[in-house]
Amino acid sequence: MNDASLAIDVRGMTKSFAGHVVVDSIAMRVRRGEIYGFLGPNGSGKTTFLRLLCGLLRPDAGEGTCLGFDVRRQSDEIKRKVGYMTQRFSFYEDLSIEENLDFIARIFEVPGRARAVRESLVRLGLENRRRQLAGELSGGWKQRLALAACLIHRPELLLLDEPTAGVDPKARRDFWEELHELAARGMTVLITTHYMDEAERCHRLAYLAYGRLLAHGTVEEVVGGAGLATWAIAGPDLFGLAQTLRRRDGVEQVVPFGNTLHVSGSNPAALARAVEPLAGRGYRCERVESGLEDVFIRLMSASEDNFP
Amino acid sequence: MSRYRFRFRRFWAIVAKEFIQMRRDRLTFGMMVGIPLLQLTLFGYAINADPKHLPTAVFCADPGTFGRTLTVGLRNSDYFDVRREAASEAEVERLLRLGEVQFVVHIPVDFTRRVLRGERPALLLQADATDPAATGNAIAAVNQLADRALDRDLKGPLYPLRAHVGPVKLQIHRHYNPEGITQYNIVPGLMGVVLTMTMVIITALAITRERERGTMENLLATPVRPGEVMIGKLVPYIMVGYLQTLLILLAARFLFRVPMRGSLPLLLAFMLLFIAANLAVGITFSTLARNQLQAMQMSFFFFLPSILLSGFMFPFRGMPGWAQGLGEVLPLTHFLRLVRGILLKGNGFLEVWHHAWPIALFTFLLLGIGIRRYRRTLD
């Protein structure tokens, strides 16, 4: 992998606030044109890491490049080529849709500004409502406006911080469609999310907890790397069964999924000994592939044990 | 870094955005125009530091001519509004206690006789001095009034008595404002008060709002430089400050007929310094406040001493030493001296310069703190 094919290549990125380490020596490599998912519990340092990448925060330690520019010294160059979409809607609610786009275009000194704004409005499908105040838009439309504003200066890297939180499934699907289209045209996307279905739509992912990177790779690599065996169990009184199973040897995690229980453990033989006897007592048991969610819940609870 | 210096186009984008937001935020815009108008009406018309027509009772025990003359003289003065002629000492006491009158003028029994004998009889003025500001000037006025009222009767053979009536004549000379018109003092001062109030609040709010709504984070992720954001946000409010100044100057000239003896361009130049001082306060507050409410509270925390200790509300020289010391720190104190110096006394640059440098010093110190704190909020 040479440097030119990497959009992000950083090592040892560390940041603490008031003595509390929020991002702890993170290394990350993201290829150009890749959609990279960034997962982890609330407060795990995802947002802080994004802010370090786009030059909003200065790292305490660490080095590397973002789009070929030094993350420590060339944050101005990086800012020109990055589109950063904050977790909260952070455009001006008292400005109209068009005024918001125009403002961002002016700040980035976009050449042919009027045309860029007009094209952006057309792509959004908002040319009729361009005079409407941004504050009057619904959640899904606000998110689309924010994405359009982040794209107006044709960035090479998009940093999206939980862009789909509180957005309905249809709008989310359209949003992901657009991300894949952008990635196909060479845009690199780093996106944080809590949704498993979204995690599975990423080319590669990373899992972060307590400021540390616990797993990364493709979905298959992350699931495989966890070494977790999982059984799905269906039958009567699953709630009572879950209580019993949690006490058995070999069972490390029991998670209800609707009408089935997902029972996981890192020792497949021990897990089989714990689960198989149920088959004779009216329960339907089958070995399934561990899902991302099983793996993440496992990573999350394991990290809690390691860093109380 | 050095390749990305201050860019006029980005700065201008911020200015344009601020103007759009200002136009949309009707309440704040109303405040910016409304506060000068409201204060002009309140201080210009309603509040008078030299109150007149104070309710007065006369207790005239003297049946002679001079007692009557004096009563008429009181009735004719602006300061006194003679509502009662008390009949007894008890009534005098009751009127004062109930607050029905502010003054009682007591003319003793043998007043006329003793004037004629040249004995300089005592004239008792009882005042309800619970509000000293209200009574001070009236008490001074009664002195002259007694002399003048009696002068009219002391003619012909009685003429020599005049010399005895007021051997030590109280003389009050009022410079720059011979008629003692409160508005001459208040209206120029209002410029400073209005600017202090609106400039501090508006800048503190404008910057805190960006942070509270999360838009600051977005701005900082763009190539725009902190200096461009800061100056871009301040320039529109400097213009608003001048608009307010213009409004008050027009009112001063045409409504209140305040004399303008000094140079107007000089005043407007110093005005920029004063506006800068208040903007610096606003910026500093915005870096300390976590939300707009806190920014508002801090602004009032600054505004109150400014209005009370600057010499706008109360005479500066009448305050105790420690209060004067605090007042000397505030830009408004020096600005009031500067404005009054230029407008009322016709002072030139060299005469008001010593009022300007304390404002400049204050501005530099606060701007230093503000910018240091502003930088820190990024990280």
Chai-1 contact restraints between the chains, C-beta under 6 A:
chainA,res_idxA,chainB,res_idxB,connection_type,confidence,min_distance_angstrom,max_distance_angstrom,comment,restraint_id
A,C54,B,A221,contact,1.0,0.0,6.0,A-B,restraint_1
A,L56,B,L220,contact,1.0,0.0,6.0,A-B,restraint_2
A,L56,B,A221,contact,1.0,0.0,6.0,A-B,restraint_3
A,D76,B,Y4,contact,1.0,0.0,6.0,A-B,restraint_4
A,D76,B,P223,contact,1.0,0.0,6.0,A-B,restraint_5
A,K79,B,P223,contact,1.0,0.0,6.0,A-B,restraint_6
A,R80,B,P223,contact,1.0,0.0,6.0,A-B,restraint_7
A,Y84,B,A221,contact,1.0,0.0,6.0,A-B,restraint_8
A,T86,B,E217,contact,1.0,0.0,6.0,A-B,restraint_9
A,T86,B,N218,contact,1.0,0.0,6.0,A-B,restraint_10
A,R88,B,G214,contact,1.0,0.0,6.0,A-B,restraint_11
A,S90,B,G214,contact,1.0,0.0,6.0,A-B,restraint_12
A,S90,B,T215,contact,1.0,0.0,6.0,A-B,restraint_13
A,S90,B,E217,contact,1.0,0.0,6.0,A-B,restraint_14
A,S90,B,N218,contact,1.0,0.0,6.0,A-B,restraint_15
A,D94,B,Q21,contact,1.0,0.0,6.0,A-B,restraint_16
A,D94,B,R24,contact,1.0,0.0,6.0,A-B,restraint_17
A,F103,B,A13,contact,1.0,0.0,6.0,A-B,restraint_18
A,F103,B,K17,contact,1.0,0.0,6.0,A-B,restraint_19
A,R106,B,A13,contact,1.0,0.0,6.0,A-B,restraint_20
A,I107,B,R10,contact,1.0,0.0,6.0,A-B,restraint_21
A,I107,B,A13,contact,1.0,0.0,6.0,A-B,restraint_22
A,I107,B,T222,contact,1.0,0.0,6.0,A-B,restraint_23
A,I107,B,V224,contact,1.0,0.0,6.0,A-B,restraint_24
A,E109,B,R9,contact,1.0,0.0,6.0,A-B,restraint_25
